[in-house]
Amino acid sequence: MPAFRATAPGKIILFGEHAVVYGQPALAVPVPAVQAQAIAQAALGLSAGEILLDAPAVGLKSALWRSLPPEDPLARAVALTLEALHAPQPPAVRLKITSTIPVAAGLGSGAAVTVALVRALSGFLGAPLPDAAVNAIAYEVEKIHHGTPSGIDNTVVTYARPVYFVRGRPLQPFRVGAPLTFVIADSGIPAPTAQAVADVRRAAEADPEGYAALFATVGEIANHARDALARGDARRVGTLMSENHALLQKMEVSCRTLDTLVQAAHEAGAWGAKLSGGGRGGNMLALAANAEAAEAIAVALQRAGAVRTIITTLQPSP
Ligand code: PMV
């Protein structure tokens, strides 16, 4: 059996994080500059049903999947794939997982690793799973990472296209009317999304009316942003990003480092900036007027303490 390789991109949330958990719309896009990759190939000398996992980034070297705890994300992804394929005893497989997506930074690394793994394994076994099945498995595995995920990460990563996402509803792509260049900057602070989501839940329970209003306003911003993106009105998109950041500050998911980076992006001429993802660390996002401006913003962000910057251009819809 020939080896089978699959990749999946990173992702970044443009608008609506946290509020999306409470049913508001959010917008997210793939980040193809960073990728997870899985290669499945025959594992010689092993019995049927055995799957060896090599994932150097998480310290796995030739680990037999059944020897891993069931809540290990890679083991869970393998188990769910074999279940979906009705293949409890497949030919022995070696799975090698690599990724250039920073971990715990809000770039969807967990979802991308799962999607690449599921596609490589099912493809190698001759029965590539359709996107809907891949997405459903990635959502289940996201629960291990995030507790109560909205499903936005796995959806964007699986379909690798801009997504207007409302929890529990089918995928809706959104239109992009003009190219938009973003700078993504990593604060260097690991950001456990589950913790931020749990803290927002506690705060929302303590102040239901206040938080319902915050979430609803974020939802309105996401809807305005969808219209502005479709028109290619980058300045308006930028303004809405900054408004969204102010609301995330009110939800107490920003932090001094992220606020410093947002400020630095504004000072360097960004049209808008906000934290992206769970917050408390991880990444922020700035919108640049063009590629040259993006370079200048990236330099300013590095000077302000960003440990890594990625420039990514969202291409107009065909
Ligand atoms: O930290 P990230 O990029 O994986 O995103 C989390 C987004 C939240 O809205 C905070 C949680 C969720 O499940 O949607």
Boltz pocket constraint, residues with backbone or C-beta under 6 A from the ligand:
constraints:
  - pocket:
      binder: B
      contacts: [[A, 11], [A, 13], [A, 16], [A, 17], [A, 18], [A, 19], [A, 20], [A, 21], [A, 105], [A, 106], [A, 107], [A, 108], [A, 146], [A, 148], [A, 149], [A, 150], [A, 151], [A, 152], [A, 153], [A, 191], [A, 193], [A, 197], [A, 276], [A, 277], [A, 278], [A, 279], [A, 282]]
      max_distance: 6.0
